Amino acid sequence: PFEVNTRTVDILYQMAQSSEARCSDTALLTEDYKQKTSEYQADAAHLEDVLLQGVGLSGASLSKPTADYLSALVDNAMVLGVKDTSLTSFMPAINNLTGDLLEVEKSNRKLERELRALQKRLGSTLVLRGNLQEDIDKTTKSQAVESAKAEERLLNMDFVTAKAQELSIRQQRSEAQLVSRNMDKSITHQAIVQLSEEVGALQNEIIPLKKKLEPYMDLSPVRSFSSFSDFITSPTKGAITFPVFFL
């Protein structure tokens, strides 16, 4: 695995170009061999004529198989670049040519493997690039939607702020009208809010007092007398106890 970035893509592209250049060089070398083959064939035809003339023969006097064999022998000698058509000259030249051919084929196979690997990597890179582009497009669309929502929220906030300012101005005007009409200031919004806060504070102060009175809530109510004489004549005199409150 390799990291997909600008540098790796450039390296893969350069390797692909290098491989294509080497393939192009191989193709040029093949064309050069073909051209040399044509030249060798022309030289072979010339040498064949010279050979036939040297031994006092002509192409017409030879049978077709003999002429074909002789032509092939001369062509091979020209291609191999040997000095004569003897077997000792042909064998080393054939071995050298076979070795060169094997090296060229080996190089071609290596180039083909490298090219396939580069094409595979390039394909994977293009797929990753497509996925990244798709993610970028999705992110761009999502950002556009979020931007629209944020703009809508800002507009709503501006509307609410303007409405609050309008209500505040209307409240101030109403209070000013009440003051101008000599109305009681205790009924203004600010006075009502302040009174509500004071009531809440008093309720908070009453809570601990209620907790202190809870133990005495179950006692019998104290009978009230209109006078001390009523207390004396009461059948429960002397049996009444007065609770003592500790606050």
Rosetta constraint file for C-alpha pairs under 8 A:
AtomPair CA 3 CA 8 HARMONIC 7.16 0.50
AtomPair CA 4 CA 8 HARMONIC 6.09 0.50
AtomPair CA 4 CA 9 HARMONIC 6.93 0.50
AtomPair CA 4 CA 125 HARMONIC 6.79 0.50
AtomPair CA 4 CA 128 HARMONIC 7.92 0.50
AtomPair CA 5 CA 9 HARMONIC 6.26 0.50
AtomPair CA 6 CA 10 HARMONIC 6.13 0.50
AtomPair CA 7 CA 11 HARMONIC 6.20 0.50
AtomPair CA 8 CA 12 HARMONIC 6.13 0.50
AtomPair CA 9 CA 13 HARMONIC 6.09 0.50
AtomPair CA 9 CA 122 HARMONIC 7.77 0.50
AtomPair CA 9 CA 125 HARMONIC 7.41 0.50
AtomPair CA 10 CA 14 HARMONIC 6.09 0.50
AtomPair CA 11 CA 15 HARMONIC 6.12 0.50
AtomPair CA 12 CA 16 HARMONIC 6.10 0.50
AtomPair CA 12 CA 118 HARMONIC 6.55 0.50
AtomPair CA 12 CA 121 HARMONIC 7.68 0.50
AtomPair CA 12 CA 122 HARMONIC 6.97 0.50
AtomPair CA 13 CA 17 HARMONIC 6.19 0.50
AtomPair CA 13 CA 122 HARMONIC 7.98 0.50
AtomPair CA 14 CA 18 HARMONIC 6.07 0.50
AtomPair CA 15 CA 19 HARMONIC 6.05 0.50
AtomPair CA 15 CA 118 HARMONIC 7.40 0.50
AtomPair CA 16 CA 20 HARMONIC 6.10 0.50
AtomPair CA 16 CA 115 HARMONIC 6.68 0.50
AtomPair CA 16 CA 118 HARMONIC 6.26 0.50
AtomPair CA 16 CA 119 HARMONIC 7.81 0.50
AtomPair CA 17 CA 21 HARMONIC 6.06 0.50
AtomPair CA 18 CA 22 HARMONIC 6.20 0.50
AtomPair CA 19 CA 23 HARMONIC 6.15 0.50
AtomPair CA 19 CA 111 HARMONIC 6.52 0.50
AtomPair CA 19 CA 114 HARMONIC 7.41 0.50
AtomPair CA 19 CA 115 HARMONIC 6.33 0.50
AtomPair CA 20 CA 24 HARMONIC 6.02 0.50
AtomPair CA 20 CA 115 HARMONIC 8.00 0.50
AtomPair CA 21 CA 25 HARMONIC 6.13 0.50
AtomPair CA 22 CA 26 HARMONIC 6.18 0.50
AtomPair CA 22 CA 111 HARMONIC 7.74 0.50
AtomPair CA 23 CA 27 HARMONIC 6.19 0.50
AtomPair CA 23 CA 108 HARMONIC 7.78 0.50
AtomPair CA 23 CA 111 HARMONIC 7.35 0.50
AtomPair CA 24 CA 28 HARMONIC 6.16 0.50
AtomPair CA 25 CA 29 HARMONIC 6.09 0.50
AtomPair CA 26 CA 30 HARMONIC 6.18 0.50
AtomPair CA 26 CA 108 HARMONIC 7.95 0.50
AtomPair CA 27 CA 31 HARMONIC 6.23 0.50
AtomPair CA 28 CA 32 HARMONIC 6.07 0.50
AtomPair CA 29 CA 33 HARMONIC 6.20 0.50
AtomPair CA 30 CA 34 HARMONIC 6.26 0.50
AtomPair CA 31 CA 35 HARMONIC 6.14 0.50
AtomPair CA 32 CA 36 HARMONIC 6.09 0.50
AtomPair CA 33 CA 37 HARMONIC 6.00 0.50
AtomPair CA 34 CA 38 HARMONIC 6.31 0.50
AtomPair CA 35 CA 39 HARMONIC 6.31 0.50
AtomPair CA 36 CA 40 HARMONIC 5.94 0.50
AtomPair CA 37 CA 41 HARMONIC 6.03 0.50
AtomPair CA 37 CA 79 HARMONIC 6.81 0.50
AtomPair CA 38 CA 42 HARMONIC 6.30 0.50
AtomPair CA 39 CA 43 HARMONIC 6.20 0.50
AtomPair CA 40 CA 44 HARMONIC 5.82 0.50
AtomPair CA 40 CA 75 HARMONIC 6.71 0.50
AtomPair CA 40 CA 78 HARMONIC 5.56 0.50
AtomPair CA 40 CA 79 HARMONIC 6.12 0.50
AtomPair CA 41 CA 45 HARMONIC 6.14 0.50
AtomPair CA 41 CA 75 HARMONIC 5.95 0.50
AtomPair CA 41 CA 78 HARMONIC 7.66 0.50
AtomPair CA 42 CA 46 HARMONIC 6.38 0.50
AtomPair CA 43 CA 47 HARMONIC 6.07 0.50
AtomPair CA 43 CA 78 HARMONIC 7.38 0.50
AtomPair CA 44 CA 48 HARMONIC 5.85 0.50
AtomPair CA 44 CA 71 HARMONIC 7.34 0.50
AtomPair CA 44 CA 74 HARMONIC 5.46 0.50
AtomPair CA 44 CA 75 HARMONIC 5.35 0.50
AtomPair CA 44 CA 78 HARMONIC 6.35 0.50
AtomPair CA 45 CA 49 HARMONIC 6.28 0.50
AtomPair CA 45 CA 71 HARMONIC 7.44 0.50
AtomPair CA 45 CA 74 HARMONIC 7.92 0.50
AtomPair CA 46 CA 50 HARMONIC 6.30 0.50
AtomPair CA 47 CA 51 HARMONIC 5.90 0.50
AtomPair CA 47 CA 74 HARMONIC 7.37 0.50
AtomPair CA 48 CA 52 HARMONIC 6.04 0.50
AtomPair CA 48 CA 70 HARMONIC 7.66 0.50
AtomPair CA 48 CA 71 HARMONIC 6.85 0.50
AtomPair CA 48 CA 74 HARMONIC 6.72 0.50
AtomPair CA 49 CA 53 HARMONIC 6.04 0.50
AtomPair CA 49 CA 58 HARMONIC 7.68 0.50
AtomPair CA 49 CA 59 HARMONIC 7.79 0.50
AtomPair CA 50 CA 54 HARMONIC 5.99 0.50
AtomPair CA 51 CA 55 HARMONIC 6.42 0.50
AtomPair CA 52 CA 56 HARMONIC 6.04 0.50
AtomPair CA 52 CA 57 HARMONIC 4.68 0.50
AtomPair CA 52 CA 58 HARMONIC 5.51 0.50
AtomPair CA 52 CA 59 HARMONIC 7.14 0.50
AtomPair CA 53 CA 57 HARMONIC 5.63 0.50
AtomPair CA 53 CA 58 HARMONIC 6.52 0.50
AtomPair CA 57 CA 61 HARMONIC 6.62 0.50
AtomPair CA 57 CA 62 HARMONIC 7.75 0.50
AtomPair CA 58 CA 62 HARMONIC 6.91 0.50
AtomPair CA 59 CA 67 HARMONIC 6.93 0.50
AtomPair CA 62 CA 66 HARMONIC 6.15 0.50
AtomPair CA 62 CA 67 HARMONIC 5.87 0.50
AtomPair CA 63 CA 67 HARMONIC 6.05 0.50
AtomPair CA 64 CA 68 HARMONIC 6.05 0.50
AtomPair CA 65 CA 69 HARMONIC 6.12 0.50
AtomPair CA 66 CA 70 HARMONIC 6.05 0.50
AtomPair CA 67 CA 71 HARMONIC 6.00 0.50
AtomPair CA 68 CA 72 HARMONIC 6.08 0.50
AtomPair CA 69 CA 73 HARMONIC 6.07 0.50
AtomPair CA 70 CA 74 HARMONIC 6.21 0.50
AtomPair CA 71 CA 75 HARMONIC 6.10 0.50
AtomPair CA 72 CA 76 HARMONIC 6.10 0.50
AtomPair CA 73 CA 77 HARMONIC 6.19 0.50
AtomPair CA 73 CA 85 HARMONIC 7.16 0.50
AtomPair CA 74 CA 78 HARMONIC 6.21 0.50
AtomPair CA 74 CA 85 HARMONIC 7.54 0.50
AtomPair CA 75 CA 79 HARMONIC 6.15 0.50
AtomPair CA 76 CA 80 HARMONIC 5.95 0.50
AtomPair CA 77 CA 81 HARMONIC 5.83 0.50
AtomPair CA 77 CA 82 HARMONIC 5.50 0.50
AtomPair CA 77 CA 83 HARMONIC 7.69 0.50
AtomPair CA 77 CA 84 HARMONIC 6.98 0.50
AtomPair CA 77 CA 85 HARMONIC 6.18 0.50
AtomPair CA 77 CA 90 HARMONIC 7.35 0.50
AtomPair CA 78 CA 82 HARMONIC 6.83 0.50
AtomPair CA 80 CA 90 HARMONIC 7.46 0.50
AtomPair CA 80 CA 93 HARMONIC 5.67 0.50
AtomPair CA 80 CA 94 HARMONIC 6.93 0.50
AtomPair CA 80 CA 97 HARMONIC 7.44 0.50
AtomPair CA 81 CA 93 HARMONIC 7.62 0.50
AtomPair CA 82 CA 89 HARMONIC 5.95 0.50
AtomPair CA 82 CA 90 HARMONIC 6.79 0.50
AtomPair CA 82 CA 93 HARMONIC 7.05 0.50
AtomPair CA 83 CA 89 HARMONIC 7.20 0.50
AtomPair CA 84 CA 89 HARMONIC 6.66 0.50
AtomPair CA 85 CA 89 HARMONIC 6.72 0.50
AtomPair CA 85 CA 90 HARMONIC 6.78 0.50
AtomPair CA 86 CA 90 HARMONIC 6.37 0.50
AtomPair CA 87 CA 91 HARMONIC 6.14 0.50
AtomPair CA 88 CA 92 HARMONIC 7.20 0.50
AtomPair CA 89 CA 93 HARMONIC 6.63 0.50
AtomPair CA 90 CA 94 HARMONIC 5.99 0.50
AtomPair CA 91 CA 95 HARMONIC 6.11 0.50
AtomPair CA 92 CA 96 HARMONIC 6.12 0.50
AtomPair CA 93 CA 97 HARMONIC 6.12 0.50
AtomPair CA 94 CA 98 HARMONIC 6.00 0.50
AtomPair CA 95 CA 99 HARMONIC 6.16 0.50
AtomPair CA 96 CA 100 HARMONIC 6.24 0.50
AtomPair CA 97 CA 101 HARMONIC 6.11 0.50
AtomPair CA 98 CA 102 HARMONIC 6.18 0.50
AtomPair CA 99 CA 103 HARMONIC 6.22 0.50
AtomPair CA 100 CA 104 HARMONIC 6.18 0.50
AtomPair CA 101 CA 105 HARMONIC 6.15 0.50
AtomPair CA 102 CA 106 HARMONIC 6.01 0.50
AtomPair CA 103 CA 107 HARMONIC 6.04 0.50
AtomPair CA 104 CA 108 HARMONIC 6.08 0.50
AtomPair CA 105 CA 109 HARMONIC 6.17 0.50
AtomPair CA 106 CA 110 HARMONIC 6.23 0.50
AtomPair CA 107 CA 111 HARMONIC 6.12 0.50
AtomPair CA 108 CA 112 HARMONIC 6.09 0.50
AtomPair CA 109 CA 113 HARMONIC 6.22 0.50
AtomPair CA 110 CA 114 HARMONIC 6.20 0.50
AtomPair CA 111 CA 115 HARMONIC 5.98 0.50
AtomPair CA 112 CA 116 HARMONIC 6.11 0.50
AtomPair CA 113 CA 117 HARMONIC 6.13 0.50
AtomPair CA 114 CA 118 HARMONIC 6.06 0.50
AtomPair CA 115 CA 119 HARMONIC 6.03 0.50
AtomPair CA 116 CA 120 HARMONIC 6.07 0.50
AtomPair CA 117 CA 121 HARMONIC 6.14 0.50
AtomPair CA 118 CA 122 HARMONIC 5.85 0.50
AtomPair CA 119 CA 123 HARMONIC 5.98 0.50
AtomPair CA 120 CA 124 HARMONIC 6.24 0.50
AtomPair CA 121 CA 125 HARMONIC 6.03 0.50
AtomPair CA 122 CA 126 HARMONIC 6.09 0.50
AtomPair CA 123 CA 127 HARMONIC 6.20 0.50
AtomPair CA 124 CA 128 HARMONIC 6.16 0.50
AtomPair CA 125 CA 129 HARMONIC 5.96 0.50
AtomPair CA 126 CA 130 HARMONIC 6.07 0.50
AtomPair CA 127 CA 131 HARMONIC 6.23 0.50
AtomPair CA 128 CA 132 HARMONIC 6.06 0.50
AtomPair CA 129 CA 133 HARMONIC 6.05 0.50
AtomPair CA 130 CA 134 HARMONIC 6.10 0.50
AtomPair CA 131 CA 135 HARMONIC 6.18 0.50
AtomPair CA 132 CA 136 HARMONIC 6.10 0.50
AtomPair CA 133 CA 137 HARMONIC 6.14 0.50
AtomPair CA 134 CA 138 HARMONIC 6.21 0.50
AtomPair CA 135 CA 139 HARMONIC 6.06 0.50
AtomPair CA 136 CA 140 HARMONIC 6.03 0.50
AtomPair CA 137 CA 141 HARMONIC 6.20 0.50
AtomPair CA 138 CA 142 HARMONIC 6.08 0.50
AtomPair CA 139 CA 143 HARMONIC 6.01 0.50
AtomPair CA 140 CA 144 HARMONIC 6.17 0.50
AtomPair CA 141 CA 145 HARMONIC 6.27 0.50
AtomPair CA 142 CA 146 HARMONIC 6.14 0.50
AtomPair CA 143 CA 147 HARMONIC 5.90 0.50
AtomPair CA 144 CA 148 HARMONIC 6.19 0.50
AtomPair CA 145 CA 149 HARMONIC 6.24 0.50
AtomPair CA 146 CA 150 HARMONIC 6.03 0.50
AtomPair CA 147 CA 151 HARMONIC 6.07 0.50
AtomPair CA 148 CA 152 HARMONIC 6.15 0.50
AtomPair CA 149 CA 153 HARMONIC 6.16 0.50
AtomPair CA 150 CA 154 HARMONIC 6.16 0.50
AtomPair CA 151 CA 155 HARMONIC 6.21 0.50
AtomPair CA 152 CA 156 HARMONIC 6.18 0.50
AtomPair CA 153 CA 157 HARMONIC 6.00 0.50
AtomPair CA 154 CA 158 HARMONIC 6.07 0.50
AtomPair CA 155 CA 159 HARMONIC 6.16 0.50
AtomPair CA 156 CA 160 HARMONIC 6.12 0.50
AtomPair CA 157 CA 161 HARMONIC 6.01 0.50
AtomPair CA 158 CA 162 HARMONIC 6.06 0.50
AtomPair CA 159 CA 163 HARMONIC 6.05 0.50
AtomPair CA 160 CA 164 HARMONIC 6.03 0.50
AtomPair CA 161 CA 165 HARMONIC 6.19 0.50
AtomPair CA 162 CA 166 HARMONIC 6.13 0.50
AtomPair CA 163 CA 167 HARMONIC 6.16 0.50
AtomPair CA 164 CA 168 HARMONIC 6.05 0.50
AtomPair CA 165 CA 169 HARMONIC 6.14 0.50
AtomPair CA 166 CA 170 HARMONIC 6.18 0.50
AtomPair CA 167 CA 171 HARMONIC 6.03 0.50
AtomPair CA 168 CA 172 HARMONIC 6.16 0.50
AtomPair CA 169 CA 173 HARMONIC 6.13 0.50
AtomPair CA 170 CA 174 HARMONIC 6.09 0.50
AtomPair CA 171 CA 175 HARMONIC 6.14 0.50
AtomPair CA 172 CA 176 HARMONIC 6.03 0.50
AtomPair CA 173 CA 177 HARMONIC 6.13 0.50
AtomPair CA 174 CA 178 HARMONIC 6.25 0.50
AtomPair CA 175 CA 179 HARMONIC 6.16 0.50
AtomPair CA 175 CA 188 HARMONIC 6.48 0.50
AtomPair CA 176 CA 180 HARMONIC 6.09 0.50
AtomPair CA 177 CA 181 HARMONIC 6.22 0.50
AtomPair CA 178 CA 182 HARMONIC 6.44 0.50
AtomPair CA 178 CA 183 HARMONIC 5.17 0.50
AtomPair CA 178 CA 184 HARMONIC 7.80 0.50
AtomPair CA 178 CA 185 HARMONIC 7.89 0.50
AtomPair CA 179 CA 183 HARMONIC 5.60 0.50
AtomPair CA 179 CA 184 HARMONIC 7.65 0.50
AtomPair CA 179 CA 185 HARMONIC 7.09 0.50
AtomPair CA 184 CA 188 HARMONIC 7.90 0.50
AtomPair CA 185 CA 191 HARMONIC 6.96 0.50
AtomPair CA 186 CA 191 HARMONIC 5.17 0.50
AtomPair CA 186 CA 192 HARMONIC 6.78 0.50
AtomPair CA 187 CA 191 HARMONIC 6.20 0.50
AtomPair CA 187 CA 192 HARMONIC 6.18 0.50
AtomPair CA 188 CA 192 HARMONIC 6.13 0.50
AtomPair CA 189 CA 193 HARMONIC 6.15 0.50
AtomPair CA 190 CA 194 HARMONIC 6.16 0.50
AtomPair CA 191 CA 195 HARMONIC 6.03 0.50
AtomPair CA 192 CA 196 HARMONIC 6.07 0.50
AtomPair CA 193 CA 197 HARMONIC 6.29 0.50
AtomPair CA 194 CA 198 HARMONIC 6.30 0.50
AtomPair CA 195 CA 199 HARMONIC 6.17 0.50
AtomPair CA 196 CA 200 HARMONIC 6.20 0.50
AtomPair CA 197 CA 201 HARMONIC 6.27 0.50
AtomPair CA 198 CA 202 HARMONIC 6.26 0.50
AtomPair CA 199 CA 203 HARMONIC 6.18 0.50
AtomPair CA 200 CA 204 HARMONIC 6.29 0.50
AtomPair CA 201 CA 205 HARMONIC 6.40 0.50
AtomPair CA 202 CA 206 HARMONIC 6.23 0.50
AtomPair CA 203 CA 207 HARMONIC 6.42 0.50
AtomPair CA 204 CA 208 HARMONIC 7.83 0.50
AtomPair CA 205 CA 209 HARMONIC 7.32 0.50
AtomPair CA 206 CA 210 HARMONIC 6.20 0.50
AtomPair CA 207 CA 211 HARMONIC 6.46 0.50
AtomPair CA 208 CA 212 HARMONIC 6.44 0.50
AtomPair CA 209 CA 213 HARMONIC 6.43 0.50
AtomPair CA 209 CA 247 HARMONIC 7.77 0.50
AtomPair CA 210 CA 214 HARMONIC 6.25 0.50
AtomPair CA 212 CA 247 HARMONIC 6.88 0.50
AtomPair CA 213 CA 217 HARMONIC 6.60 0.50
AtomPair CA 222 CA 242 HARMONIC 7.99 0.50
AtomPair CA 225 CA 230 HARMONIC 6.04 0.50
AtomPair CA 225 CA 231 HARMONIC 6.15 0.50
AtomPair CA 226 CA 230 HARMONIC 6.67 0.50
AtomPair CA 227 CA 231 HARMONIC 6.70 0.50
AtomPair CA 228 CA 232 HARMONIC 6.34 0.50
AtomPair CA 229 CA 233 HARMONIC 6.17 0.50
AtomPair CA 230 CA 234 HARMONIC 5.92 0.50
AtomPair CA 231 CA 237 HARMONIC 6.47 0.50
AtomPair CA 232 CA 237 HARMONIC 6.17 0.50
AtomPair CA 233 CA 237 HARMONIC 7.23 0.50
AtomPair CA 236 CA 240 HARMONIC 6.54 0.50
